[in-house]
Amino acid sequence: MSTVRVGMVQMSCAANKEENLQKAIAGVKQAAEKGAQIVCLQELFTSLYFCDVEDYANFELAEPIPGPSTDRLSAVAKELGVVIIASLFEKRAQGLYHNTTAVLDADGTYLGKYRKMHIPDDPAYYEKFYFTPGDLGYKIFKTKFATFGVLICWDQWYPEAARITALMGAEILFYPTAIGWATSQDDATNTEQYNAWQTIQRSHAVANGVHVVSVNRVGFEQDGAMKFWGGSFISNPFGTVLYQASHEQEEVQVLEIDLSKTDRYRTHWPFMRDRRIDSYQPITKRYIDES
């Protein structure tokens, strides 16, 4: 298909897992009513962002994938005839957990999962306590409506991840995300941080000639210390923001994107053609400190 209608569900979350799942399903249904064919949910949407603390009790939030949440969402995907991208806390085995996104095709089929490769460890983002780095590599999913790749939050900052996923044949890059501002910060810092976040993702769209869809949560969490900044957006292959959501409000937005533009941008600005793959071996080093 040359065009596809993409839905983004930007929502706030509560402490109750079932409440969050029901809200997400309602968002998927609203997107489908607006004509969405692929609907992306935000990172770890079934809970509050629990990585603000290192608390062993939070491991109780995890579940197998496929499992209860994917079963529920699979039924919704089949009922509505939409593809669903669902970011979940995966319990792989006792003591082994991942930050994982499952993809459900429009007939309800579970197509597989991507495990987050880059795991941050920053104040209020203690993800290394919970998540083992992904070991499935980068992935693409061939769905009824499009072939796309999924990367997760901290993966957003790594051009290597976007490049490899695009080289595998992704027509769209989806980024489920949970990122926000400390409420103690000033507005100038907030603006600078959001602009950096959006700019790096728009650069992935430009460098790879593909659309980028980034879906973030919104609302105050951590007893008001963190304001998740929303700002979910879609960029075309030239880095133009086709839609940007509010920083404050829950939103369900659907936008039609033209996948045929990938070929046009890649032929007019032939970055893929001119790649010097023979010169890139040093990128696999941690740091090039040899003379």
C-alpha positions as CSV (number, residue, x, y, z in Angstrom):
1,M,0.0,0.0,0.0
2,S,1.3,3.4,-0.9
3,T,-0.6,5.2,1.9
4,V,-1.3,4.1,5.4
5,R,-3.3,5.7,8.2
6,V,-1.3,5.8,11.5
7,G,-2.8,6.3,14.9
8,M,-1.1,7.6,18.0
9,V,-2.5,7.1,21.5
10,Q,-1.0,9.7,23.9
11,M,-2.4,9.1,27.4
12,S,-1.8,9.5,31.1
13,C,-1.5,6.4,33.3
14,A,-2.7,5.4,36.8
15,A,-1.5,2.9,39.3
16,N,-4.2,0.3,38.3
17,K,-3.0,-1.9,35.5
18,E,-6.5,-2.9,34.3
19,E,-7.6,0.7,34.2
20,N,-4.6,1.6,32.0
21,L,-5.3,-1.3,29.7
22,Q,-8.9,-0.4,29.3
23,K,-7.9,3.2,28.6
24,A,-5.4,2.0,25.9
25,I,-8.1,-0.2,24.3
26,A,-10.5,2.7,24.3
27,G,-7.8,4.8,22.5
28,V,-7.2,2.1,19.9
29,K,-11.0,1.9,19.3
30,Q,-11.1,5.7,18.9
31,A,-8.2,5.7,16.5
32,A,-9.9,2.9,14.5
33,E,-13.1,5.0,14.3
34,K,-11.0,7.8,12.9
35,G,-9.7,5.4,10.2
36,A,-6.4,4.2,11.7
37,Q,-4.9,1.1,10.2
38,I,-1.8,0.9,12.5
39,V,-2.1,2.1,16.1
40,C,1.0,2.7,18.3
41,L,0.7,2.9,22.1
42,Q,3.2,4.6,24.4
43,E,6.0,2.8,26.3
44,L,4.9,0.7,29.3
45,F,1.4,2.0,29.0
46,T,-0.1,-0.5,31.5
47,S,1.4,1.2,34.5
48,L,2.9,4.3,35.9
49,Y,6.5,4.8,34.9
50,F,7.9,2.7,37.8
51,C,11.6,3.0,36.9
52,D,11.8,6.2,39.0
53,V,12.7,4.0,41.9
54,E,14.5,0.7,42.5
55,D,11.8,-1.4,44.1
56,Y,11.6,-5.2,43.9
57,A,7.8,-5.0,44.2
58,N,7.6,-3.5,40.7
59,F,8.7,-6.8,39.1
60,E,5.1,-7.9,39.9
61,L,4.0,-5.7,37.1
62,A,5.7,-7.9,34.5
63,E,4.0,-10.6,32.4
64,P,5.0,-13.0,29.6
65,I,4.8,-12.0,26.0
66,P,2.7,-13.4,24.5
67,G,0.5,-13.3,27.5
68,P,-2.6,-11.7,29.1
69,S,-2.2,-8.2,27.7
70,T,-1.3,-9.4,24.2
71,D,-4.3,-11.8,24.3
72,R,-6.6,-8.9,25.1
73,L,-5.1,-6.7,22.4
74,S,-5.1,-9.4,19.8
75,A,-8.8,-9.7,20.2
76,V,-9.2,-6.0,19.8
77,A,-6.9,-6.0,16.7
78,K,-9.0,-8.7,15.1
79,E,-12.3,-7.0,16.0
80,L,-11.2,-3.7,14.5
81,G,-9.0,-4.9,11.7
82,V,-6.1,-2.8,12.9
83,V,-2.4,-3.4,13.7
84,I,-1.5,-2.7,17.3
85,I,2.0,-1.8,18.6
86,A,2.0,-2.5,22.4
87,S,4.9,-1.8,24.7
88,L,4.9,-4.0,27.8
89,F,7.1,-5.1,30.8
90,E,8.1,-8.7,29.8
91,K,8.8,-11.4,32.3
92,R,10.9,-13.8,30.3
93,A,11.9,-16.2,33.1
94,Q,12.4,-16.0,36.8
95,G,14.8,-13.1,37.4
96,L,15.0,-12.2,33.7
97,Y,12.9,-9.2,32.5
98,H,12.8,-7.0,29.4
99,N,11.3,-3.7,28.1
100,T,9.5,-5.2,25.1
101,T,7.1,-4.2,22.4
102,A,4.7,-6.7,20.8
103,V,3.2,-6.3,17.4
104,L,-0.3,-7.7,16.6
105,D,-1.5,-7.9,13.0
106,A,-4.9,-6.7,11.8
107,D,-6.3,-10.3,12.0
108,G,-5.1,-10.6,15.6
109,T,-2.0,-12.6,14.8
110,Y,0.9,-12.1,17.2
111,L,3.8,-11.3,14.8
112,G,6.5,-11.1,17.4
113,K,8.4,-8.7,19.7
114,Y,11.3,-6.3,19.9
115,R,13.3,-6.1,23.1
116,K,14.7,-2.7,23.9
117,M,18.4,-2.7,23.1
118,H,19.7,0.5,24.9
119,I,18.9,0.6,28.6
120,P,19.4,4.0,30.4
121,D,20.4,4.6,34.0
122,D,19.7,8.1,35.1
123,P,18.1,9.8,38.1
124,A,14.4,8.9,38.0
125,Y,15.1,6.5,35.0
126,Y,16.7,3.5,36.7
127,E,15.9,1.0,33.9
128,K,19.1,-1.1,34.3
129,F,17.6,-2.3,37.7
130,Y,14.7,-3.8,35.9
131,F,15.6,-4.6,32.3
132,T,18.1,-6.9,30.6
133,P,19.2,-5.4,27.3
134,G,17.5,-6.9,24.3
135,D,19.0,-10.0,22.6
136,L,16.7,-10.3,19.6
137,G,18.6,-7.7,17.6
138,Y,16.7,-5.1,15.5
139,K,13.5,-6.2,14.0
140,I,11.0,-5.4,11.3
141,F,7.4,-6.5,11.2
142,K,5.6,-7.2,7.9
143,T,1.9,-6.4,8.7
144,K,-1.2,-6.1,6.5
145,F,-0.7,-2.4,6.0
146,A,3.0,-1.8,6.1
147,T,6.4,-3.1,7.0
148,F,7.8,-1.2,9.9
149,G,10.4,-1.3,12.7
150,V,9.9,-0.6,16.4
151,L,12.5,0.9,18.6
152,I,11.9,2.0,22.2
153,C,12.6,5.3,24.0
154,W,16.3,5.4,24.8
155,D,16.9,3.7,21.4
156,Q,15.7,7.1,20.0
157,W,19.1,8.6,20.5
158,Y,21.1,6.1,18.5
159,P,21.4,6.6,14.8
160,E,22.9,3.1,14.4
161,A,19.6,1.5,15.6
162,A,17.5,3.6,13.2
163,R,19.9,2.9,10.3
164,I,20.0,-0.9,10.8
165,T,16.3,-1.1,11.1
166,A,15.8,0.9,8.0
167,L,18.3,-1.2,6.1
168,M,16.3,-4.2,7.0
169,G,13.4,-2.8,5.0
170,A,11.4,-0.7,7.5
171,E,9.0,1.7,5.8
172,I,8.2,3.5,9.1
173,L,10.1,3.7,12.4
174,F,7.9,3.7,15.5
175,Y,9.2,4.8,18.9
176,P,7.0,4.1,21.9
177,T,8.4,6.4,24.6
178,A,8.2,7.6,28.3
179,I,10.1,10.8,28.8
180,G,9.4,13.9,30.8
181,W,10.6,17.0,32.6
182,A,11.4,17.3,36.3
183,T,9.0,19.9,37.6
184,S,11.9,21.6,39.3
185,Q,13.4,22.6,35.9
186,D,13.0,26.0,34.2
187,D,11.1,26.4,31.0
188,A,14.3,27.1,28.9
189,T,15.8,23.8,29.9
190,N,12.5,22.0,29.2
191,T,12.3,23.5,25.7
192,E,15.9,22.6,25.0
193,Q,15.4,19.0,26.0
194,Y,12.2,18.5,24.0
195,N,13.8,20.1,20.9
196,A,16.8,17.8,21.2
197,W,14.5,14.8,21.6
198,Q,12.5,15.6,18.6
199,T,15.5,16.7,16.5
200,I,17.4,13.5,16.9
201,Q,14.3,11.5,15.7
202,R,13.6,13.8,12.8
203,S,17.3,13.3,11.8
204,H,16.6,9.5,11.6
205,A,13.8,10.2,9.2
206,V,16.0,12.3,7.0
207,A,19.1,10.0,7.1
208,N,17.0,7.0,6.2
209,G,14.3,8.5,4.1
210,V,11.4,7.1,6.2
211,H,8.6,8.4,8.3
212,V,9.1,8.4,12.0
213,V,6.3,8.1,14.5
214,S,7.1,8.8,18.2
215,V,4.4,8.3,20.9
216,N,5.0,9.6,24.4
217,R,3.0,9.5,27.6
218,V,1.6,12.7,29.2
219,G,0.7,13.8,32.7
220,F,2.2,14.2,36.2
221,E,3.7,11.2,38.0
222,Q,6.2,10.5,40.8
223,D,4.0,12.5,43.3
224,G,4.1,15.5,40.9
225,A,7.9,15.6,40.5
226,M,7.8,14.4,36.9
227,K,5.7,15.9,34.1
228,F,5.8,13.5,31.1
229,W,5.9,15.9,28.2
230,G,3.7,14.3,25.6
231,G,4.6,16.0,22.3
232,S,4.0,12.8,20.3
233,F,4.7,13.5,16.6
234,I,5.0,12.2,13.1
235,S,7.9,13.3,10.8
236,N,8.0,12.8,7.1
237,P,11.2,11.5,5.4
238,F,12.6,15.1,5.1
239,G,12.2,15.8,8.8
240,T,9.0,17.9,8.5
241,V,6.7,17.5,11.5
242,L,3.4,16.5,10.0
243,Y,1.7,16.6,13.4
244,Q,2.7,17.3,17.0
245,A,0.6,16.6,20.0
246,S,0.1,18.7,23.1
247,H,2.5,18.7,26.1
248,E,-0.5,18.6,28.5
249,Q,-3.4,16.7,27.0
250,E,-4.3,13.1,26.2
251,E,-4.8,12.8,22.5
252,V,-5.7,10.2,19.9
253,Q,-4.6,11.4,16.5
254,V,-4.7,9.7,13.1
255,L,-2.7,10.8,10.1
256,E,-2.4,9.4,6.6
257,I,1.2,9.1,5.5
258,D,2.5,8.4,1.9
259,L,5.0,5.6,1.9
260,S,5.9,6.2,-1.8
261,K,7.7,9.3,-0.7
262,T,10.5,7.1,0.6
263,D,11.6,6.4,-2.9
264,R,11.3,10.0,-4.0
265,Y,13.4,11.3,-1.1
266,R,16.0,8.5,-1.4
267,T,16.5,9.2,-5.1
268,H,16.5,13.0,-4.9
269,W,18.8,13.0,-1.8
270,P,20.6,9.6,-2.3
271,F,22.2,9.1,1.1
272,M,21.6,5.3,0.8
273,R,23.4,5.2,-2.6
274,D,26.4,7.1,-1.4
275,R,27.0,5.2,1.9
276,R,30.7,4.1,2.1
277,I,30.1,0.8,3.8
278,D,33.7,-0.2,3.3
279,S,34.8,2.6,5.7
280,Y,32.4,2.0,8.6
281,Q,34.2,-0.8,10.5
282,P,35.4,1.5,13.3
283,I,31.8,2.1,14.4
284,T,31.9,-1.2,16.2
285,K,34.5,0.1,18.6
286,R,33.5,1.6,22.0
287,Y,35.9,4.5,21.4
288,I,38.6,5.1,18.8
289,D,41.6,5.8,20.9
290,E,44.3,4.0,18.8
291,S,46.6,6.2,16.8
